[in-house]
Amino acid sequence: MRKRILSAITVFLMLYLLIPGTADLFAVALAQGGEVFSSLATVGSAFTYQGQLMDGGSPANGNFDFRFSLFDAETNGTQIGSAIAKNGVPVTGGVFTVSLDFGGGAFDGNARWLEIGVRPGGSSGGFTTLSPRQALTAAPYALFSLSAPWSGLTGVPPGFADGVDNDTTYTAGNGLVITGTQLSADFAGTGSASTVAHSDHDHWGQQWSGTFGRGLTLSGGDTGIFTTASLFGVTGQSTGSNGKGVFGLALNGSGFNVGVSGLSKSTNGTGVSGVAEAASGLTYGVYGQSKSTRGYGVFGHATAASGNTEGVLGRSDSTSGVGVSGFAAATTGTNYGVIGHSPSTSGYGVYGIASADSGTTYGVHGRSNSVNGYGVLGEATAASGTNYGVFGSAASPAGYAGYFVGKVHVLGTLSKLAGSFRIDHPLDPANKYLNHSFVESPDMKNIYDGVTQLDAAGEAWVQLPDWFEALNRDFRYQLTPIGAAMPNLYIAQEIANNRFKIAGGVPGMKVSWQATGIRHDPYAVQNPIPVEEDKPADERGTYLYPTGYGQPPEMGVDYQRNADLHAEMPDLPDESANPQE
């Protein structure tokens, strides 16, 4: 937007005073050819502002949007009241006229400056602030009103006609006390109602109401309101579409303070209970919000040192509901929808139970929509001991401790009792599977094979990949003739420069070859797989597959670990418990 410069400003302030004998003199023109107002009309706090707007050195023409702000200083200072927007103001020959009203309290006798912002009419861009701010000066009769004498006023009450405030004698009625010039209410005494209130009188069952703002305000003391009742200590109700039944506000900027605090001493009580009764819509039984960079929207703390307690318990009775839902809305930064933390030596940071005996249920379900996200992240940070980033256990013979759909990468050593691949059977894919076992070796061995054709001398060079010798060592060979017996077939030259030579064969015939090597890349060298090793002290006398050696399942190495795991699991929440009741 091109910058507009306000080159000349004329301000007309209409201030009216009713002065005896001079009413006919108060007729002031706002501008040349402007309307004339009678001094008997009600003026209000609005005033007319006329200015000249220049565009590139020439008077501006067209419609413009203006923003007017009142300040108590020519630069910086404090803004008085709210800014006034005037959109689509016609400007002709550079001249424009608007009516402004900052309220009667804006002008208290102290100097004021007007800051003006302008932009082309109908645009949505920012305003260009014109400089400098314009000082607002008083009209001549407004200056006269600051020192008007008693004799110049009309309608003076009889008691002030002589210019002297006559003394008046006042008598205090029931409940009032006069001490000198001070009038106060008498709250003392009991029995009769001659005082405003007395100590043995309550207002139980009475109601107070207000038309705006606060119906009742109490201050002072440690407790603003304290009530006792057999059913509800405090009940708040709001009929507004965006109201709050009970609202607590802790204004202190430091210390541990609480907007709303609930306490229950019952063995089956609820400190704070929230119920959203609407059968539809997005409702919240309890809603918490924190604007602090280290705050908690909702914080639950179960302080009992024993028993099955819950810091936060969520329950949903819906067929598609969520007991507890966590949502981290920020699109940047390391944030967490739900985070659990347990410092106990046998605790769980997050623990989920799906107690239904049927259906597709999830004890814990994790999901990430990010292109670099983790649906579930497990991390065991202890530098020693047998710990698990993620531990899965399935009690069913047909179950899976871990089931993956997609690629799986293990950055470390994978150990197992057995391994295989399973695919749909090529001859009957709809009804059968085809399984193959892995090829095992005590070494980290790689296998390579192929078929080559011998030349006229019964020889052939086999070229291997460029990285072959960088990855492998301790090579082994196997040759099988194809199409004819070749009793003299042999390796004429071992692997060097990533190739080896076959000789002693029948010219023009084919040979099937196989070469193996043992890995000697940095990871394999630093993490060799021990072929034989002693069991750790806490696993001796147990078996990975006890029934295969005629031992009961209780002798399994993981049997006791799984038993301890399930024994430490917390009880399910009491499904009959309902905070509403």
Sequence and secondary structure as in RCSB ss.txt:
>XXXX:A:sequence
MRKRILSAITVFLMLYLLIPGTADLFAVALAQGGEVFSSLATVGSAFTYQGQLMDGGSPANGNFDFRFSLFDAET
NGTQIGSAIAKNGVPVTGGVFTVSLDFGGGAFDGNARWLEIGVRPGGSSGGFTTLSPRQALTAAPYALFSLSAPW
SGLTGVPPGFADGVDNDTTYTAGNGLVITGTQLSADFAGTGSASTVAHSDHDHWGQQWSGTFGRGLTLSGGDTGI
FTTASLFGVTGQSTGSNGKGVFGLALNGSGFNVGVSGLSKSTNGTGVSGVAEAASGLTYGVYGQSKSTRGYGVFG
HATAASGNTEGVLGRSDSTSGVGVSGFAAATTGTNYGVIGHSPSTSGYGVYGIASADSGTTYGVHGRSNSVNGYG
VLGEATAASGTNYGVFGSAASPAGYAGYFVGKVHVLGTLSKLAGSFRIDHPLDPANKYLNHSFVESPDMKNIYDG
VTQLDAAGEAWVQLPDWFEALNRDFRYQLTPIGAAMPNLYIAQEIANNRFKIAGGVPGMKVSWQATGIRHDPYAV
QNPIPVEEDKPADERGTYLYPTGYGQPPEMGVDYQRNADLHAEMPDLPDESANPQE
>XXXX:A:secstr
    EEEEEEEE       TT GGG   BSSTT  B  TTS   S EEEEEEEEETTEE  EEEEEEEEEESSSS
S  EEEEEEEEEEEEEBTTEEEEEE   GGG SSS EEEEEEEEETT  S  EE SS EEE   HHHHHHTT  G
GG SS  GGGTTSS         TTEEEETTEEEE    SSSSSSS  TT   TT     SSS S    SSS S 
    SS S      STT  SS      SSSS  SS     STT  SS      SSSS  SS     STT  SS  
    SSSS  SS     STT  SS      SSSS  SS     STT  SS      SSSS  SS     STT  S
S      SSSS  SS     STT  S   SS    SS    S  EEEEE SS TTT EEEEE    SS EEEEEE
EEE  TTS EEEE  TTHHHHEEEEEEEEEEESS  TT EEEEEEETTEEEEESS TT EEEEEEEEEE SHHHH
HS   SS    GGGTT BSSGGGGT  GGGBTTHHHHHHHHHTS     TT  TT 
